[in-house]
Amino acid sequence: MIRNLGKLWAFLKRDFLNEISYRLGFILQIAGMLLSLLSFYFIAKMVDPATEGLDGIRPFEWWLVGMSFQFYFSTALYSFAAKIRGEQVLGTLEAMLVSPTPTSMVIFSSAAWDFTYGGLRILLLLGASIGIFGVHLYTNSLPALALGVLLTMLSSVGLGILSASFIIYFKRGNPINWVLSGATSLLGNVFIPIKQLPEWIRPASDLLPATWSMRVVRGALLKGESFTELRDELAVLAILTAILLPTGLICSRYAIRRAKRAGTLIQY
């Protein structure tokens, strides 16, 4: 256990040092996030607060939570595939995957910094919104919020690993990311309230973890709903997580095992 934590720390340290080595890029990323926040603030002024689907939440606050957690979902979706692709290009993927370290540990650790940084970005966006725009967030339902965030992360990890498996298996660009990212933005209750979509397409949103994540996070942070009030949403999110995470791990092991047999781990 201690040895695995040491390996996780080594991955985190490596990626952190790599990130801050380009300080201007790091600063520009933060500036871009704040500019996006400002843009959403003024766009929200053009939206009727009584719009169906906002559930009594002010448009800016509704979008704020959606935008913040879309960053996190995108991190999970793209980081695993990007890391695998990067290790392939550098020629280090084979060395990592044939080492004594469990494959699952290598995969999780490779994206550890991205998840850490994604969490810091969410805190930055929420903090800036409180300090600059006076947004009020409820803190009386932290257990429900914490569980919702954990399940969001794990379900997204499953999708991210599935995406990385595609890269290992087919050695090509990954259409899974494009489809899931587009579906989440349109159907995941992230930027567009589900009730504003045609009725025939609404049931598809229930298949996306983001839909239930948004209900939990908005309910806890913006409406102060209790764990009991959010238990149904949390239950569905837990079921989706129980399906997606093992599926991603199984697919990754199959893709890696096949690549090892074929000797194509370093091909890209």
C-alpha positions as CSV (number, residue, x, y, z in Angstrom):
1,M,0.0,0.0,0.0
2,I,2.8,2.4,1.0
3,R,4.7,1.5,-2.1
4,N,1.7,2.2,-4.3
5,L,1.2,5.6,-2.6
6,G,4.9,6.4,-3.3
7,K,4.4,5.5,-7.0
8,L,1.3,7.7,-7.1
9,W,3.2,10.6,-5.6
10,A,6.0,10.1,-8.2
11,F,3.4,10.5,-11.0
12,L,1.9,13.5,-9.4
13,K,5.3,15.2,-8.9
14,R,6.4,14.5,-12.4
15,D,3.2,15.9,-14.0
16,F,3.1,18.9,-11.7
17,L,6.7,19.9,-12.5
18,N,6.0,19.4,-16.2
19,E,2.9,21.7,-15.8
20,I,4.6,24.6,-14.1
21,S,7.7,24.4,-16.3
22,Y,5.6,26.4,-18.8
23,R,4.5,29.2,-16.5
24,L,3.0,31.4,-19.2
25,G,0.8,28.6,-20.4
26,F,-0.3,27.9,-16.8
27,I,-1.2,31.5,-16.3
28,L,-3.1,31.8,-19.6
29,Q,-5.2,28.7,-18.7
30,I,-6.3,30.4,-15.5
31,A,-7.0,33.7,-17.3
32,G,-9.0,31.8,-20.0
33,M,-11.2,30.2,-17.3
34,L,-11.9,33.5,-15.7
35,L,-12.8,35.1,-19.0
36,S,-15.2,32.2,-19.7
37,L,-16.8,32.8,-16.3
38,L,-17.2,36.5,-17.2
39,S,-18.8,35.6,-20.5
40,F,-21.3,33.2,-18.9
41,Y,-22.2,35.9,-16.4
42,F,-23.3,38.4,-19.1
43,I,-24.9,35.7,-21.3
44,A,-27.0,34.7,-18.3
45,K,-28.4,38.2,-18.0
46,M,-30.2,37.5,-21.3
47,V,-31.9,34.4,-20.0
48,D,-35.3,34.5,-18.3
49,P,-34.9,33.2,-14.8
50,A,-38.3,31.6,-15.1
51,T,-37.1,29.4,-18.0
52,E,-38.5,25.8,-17.6
53,G,-35.8,23.4,-16.4
54,L,-33.8,25.8,-14.3
55,D,-35.8,24.7,-11.2
56,G,-35.9,28.1,-9.6
57,I,-32.1,28.5,-9.9
58,R,-30.7,31.8,-11.3
59,P,-29.3,31.2,-14.9
60,F,-25.7,32.2,-14.0
61,E,-25.5,29.9,-11.0
62,W,-27.1,27.1,-13.0
63,W,-24.5,27.5,-15.7
64,L,-21.7,28.0,-13.2
65,V,-22.1,24.6,-11.8
66,G,-22.6,23.1,-15.2
67,M,-19.4,24.7,-16.6
68,S,-17.3,23.8,-13.6
69,F,-18.1,20.2,-13.6
70,Q,-17.9,20.0,-17.4
71,F,-14.3,20.9,-16.9
72,Y,-14.0,17.9,-14.6
73,F,-15.8,15.5,-16.9
74,S,-13.6,16.6,-19.8
75,T,-10.5,16.0,-17.7
76,A,-11.6,12.5,-17.0
77,L,-12.6,11.8,-20.6
78,Y,-9.5,13.1,-22.3
79,S,-6.7,12.7,-19.7
80,F,-6.4,8.9,-19.9
81,A,-6.3,8.8,-23.7
82,A,-4.0,11.8,-23.8
83,K,-1.6,10.3,-21.3
84,I,-1.5,6.9,-23.1
85,R,-1.0,8.7,-26.4
86,G,1.8,10.8,-24.9
87,E,3.6,7.7,-23.5
88,Q,3.3,6.0,-26.8
89,V,4.9,8.9,-28.6
90,L,7.7,9.1,-26.0
91,G,8.3,5.3,-26.2
92,T,7.7,4.9,-22.4
93,L,4.4,3.1,-22.4
94,E,5.7,-0.4,-22.9
95,A,8.3,0.1,-20.0
96,M,5.5,1.2,-17.7
97,L,3.0,-1.5,-18.5
98,V,5.6,-4.4,-18.3
99,S,6.9,-3.2,-14.9
100,P,5.9,-5.0,-11.7
101,T,3.4,-2.1,-10.9
102,P,-0.2,-3.3,-11.5
103,T,-1.7,-2.0,-14.8
104,S,-4.6,-0.4,-13.0
105,M,-2.2,1.5,-10.8
106,V,-0.3,2.8,-13.8
107,I,-3.4,3.9,-15.6
108,F,-4.9,5.7,-12.5
109,S,-1.6,7.3,-11.5
110,S,-0.9,8.6,-15.0
111,A,-4.0,10.9,-14.8
112,A,-3.8,11.7,-11.1
113,W,-2.4,15.2,-11.7
114,D,-5.1,16.0,-14.2
115,F,-7.8,15.1,-11.7
116,T,-6.1,17.1,-9.0
117,Y,-5.7,20.1,-11.2
118,G,-9.3,19.7,-12.4
119,G,-10.5,19.9,-8.8
120,L,-8.4,23.0,-8.2
121,R,-10.0,24.6,-11.2
122,I,-13.5,23.9,-9.9
123,L,-12.6,25.5,-6.5
124,L,-11.1,28.5,-8.3
125,L,-14.2,29.0,-10.4
126,L,-16.5,28.7,-7.5
127,G,-14.3,30.9,-5.3
128,A,-14.2,33.6,-8.0
129,S,-17.9,33.5,-8.4
130,I,-18.5,33.9,-4.7
131,G,-16.0,36.8,-4.4
132,I,-16.8,38.6,-7.6
133,F,-20.4,37.9,-8.3
134,G,-21.7,37.2,-4.8
135,V,-22.9,33.7,-5.6
136,H,-24.4,31.9,-2.6
137,L,-23.6,28.3,-2.1
138,Y,-25.2,26.0,0.5
139,T,-22.9,24.0,2.7
140,N,-25.5,22.1,4.8
141,S,-25.4,19.1,2.5
142,L,-21.7,18.3,2.2
143,P,-22.1,14.5,2.6
144,A,-24.4,14.3,-0.4
145,L,-22.2,16.6,-2.4
146,A,-19.0,14.7,-1.5
147,L,-20.6,11.3,-2.5
148,G,-22.0,12.9,-5.7
149,V,-18.5,14.2,-6.6
150,L,-16.9,10.9,-5.8
151,L,-19.3,9.0,-8.0
152,T,-19.0,11.5,-10.8
153,M,-15.2,11.1,-10.7
154,L,-15.4,7.2,-10.7
155,S,-18.0,7.0,-13.5
156,S,-16.0,9.5,-15.6
157,V,-12.8,7.5,-14.9
158,G,-14.6,4.4,-16.4
159,L,-15.4,6.4,-19.5
160,G,-11.9,7.8,-19.7
161,I,-10.2,4.4,-19.4
162,L,-12.6,3.0,-22.0
163,S,-11.4,5.9,-24.3
164,A,-7.8,5.1,-23.6
165,S,-8.4,1.4,-24.4
166,F,-9.5,2.5,-27.8
167,I,-6.2,4.2,-28.4
168,I,-4.2,1.2,-27.3
169,Y,-6.3,-1.2,-29.4
170,F,-6.7,0.7,-32.6
171,K,-3.7,3.1,-32.5
172,R,-5.9,5.9,-33.9
173,G,-7.8,9.0,-32.9
174,N,-10.6,8.3,-30.5
175,P,-14.2,8.9,-31.7
176,I,-15.5,7.9,-28.2
177,N,-14.3,11.2,-26.8
178,W,-16.1,13.2,-29.5
179,V,-19.4,11.4,-29.1
180,L,-19.4,11.4,-25.3
181,S,-18.3,15.1,-25.1
182,G,-20.9,16.2,-27.5
183,A,-23.6,14.1,-26.0
184,T,-22.8,15.4,-22.5
185,S,-22.9,19.0,-23.6
186,L,-26.2,18.6,-25.3
187,L,-28.0,16.0,-23.2
188,G,-26.2,16.0,-19.9
189,N,-28.1,18.9,-18.3
190,V,-24.8,20.8,-18.3
191,F,-25.6,23.8,-20.5
192,I,-29.1,23.2,-21.7
193,P,-32.0,22.3,-19.3
194,I,-33.4,18.9,-20.3
195,K,-36.9,20.3,-20.4
196,Q,-35.8,22.6,-23.3
197,L,-35.1,19.6,-25.5
198,P,-37.6,17.7,-27.7
199,E,-39.4,15.1,-25.7
200,W,-38.3,12.2,-27.9
201,I,-34.6,12.8,-27.1
202,R,-35.0,13.4,-23.3
203,P,-34.8,9.7,-22.2
204,A,-31.3,9.5,-23.7
205,S,-30.1,11.9,-21.1
206,D,-30.9,9.4,-18.3
207,L,-28.1,7.2,-19.6
208,L,-25.4,9.8,-19.0
209,P,-23.7,10.1,-15.6
210,A,-23.4,13.9,-16.1
211,T,-27.2,14.2,-16.0
212,W,-27.5,12.8,-12.5
213,S,-24.2,14.4,-11.3
214,M,-25.6,17.8,-12.2
215,R,-28.9,17.1,-10.3
216,V,-26.9,16.1,-7.2
217,V,-24.4,19.0,-7.3
218,R,-27.0,21.7,-8.2
219,G,-29.4,20.3,-5.6
220,A,-26.7,20.3,-2.8
221,L,-24.8,23.5,-3.7
222,L,-27.6,25.8,-5.1
223,K,-30.7,24.5,-3.3
224,G,-29.4,23.1,-0.1
225,E,-31.2,19.8,-0.6
226,S,-30.4,17.1,1.9
227,F,-29.0,13.6,1.4
228,T,-32.5,12.2,1.7
229,E,-33.8,14.5,-1.0
230,L,-31.0,13.5,-3.3
231,R,-31.0,9.7,-2.6
232,D,-32.7,8.7,-5.8
233,E,-30.2,10.7,-8.0
234,L,-27.3,9.3,-6.0
235,A,-28.6,5.7,-6.4
236,V,-28.8,6.0,-10.2
237,L,-25.4,7.6,-10.3
238,A,-24.0,4.7,-8.2
239,I,-25.5,2.2,-10.6
240,L,-24.0,3.9,-13.6
241,T,-20.7,4.0,-11.9
242,A,-20.9,0.3,-11.0
243,I,-21.4,-0.4,-14.7
244,L,-18.9,2.0,-16.3
245,L,-15.9,1.6,-14.0
246,P,-15.5,-2.2,-14.3
247,T,-16.3,-2.0,-18.0
248,G,-13.5,0.5,-18.6
249,L,-11.0,-1.6,-16.5
250,I,-11.9,-4.8,-18.3
251,C,-11.6,-3.2,-21.7
252,S,-8.2,-1.7,-20.8
253,R,-6.8,-5.0,-19.6
254,Y,-8.0,-6.7,-22.8
255,A,-6.5,-4.0,-25.0
256,I,-3.2,-4.1,-23.1
257,R,-3.0,-7.9,-23.1
258,R,-3.7,-8.0,-26.9
259,A,-1.1,-5.3,-27.5
260,K,1.5,-7.2,-25.4
261,R,0.9,-10.4,-27.4
262,A,1.2,-8.6,-30.7
263,G,4.2,-6.5,-29.5
264,T,2.5,-3.3,-30.5
265,L,2.5,-1.3,-27.2
266,I,4.9,1.3,-28.6
267,Q,3.2,1.6,-32.0
268,Y,1.1,4.7,-32.7
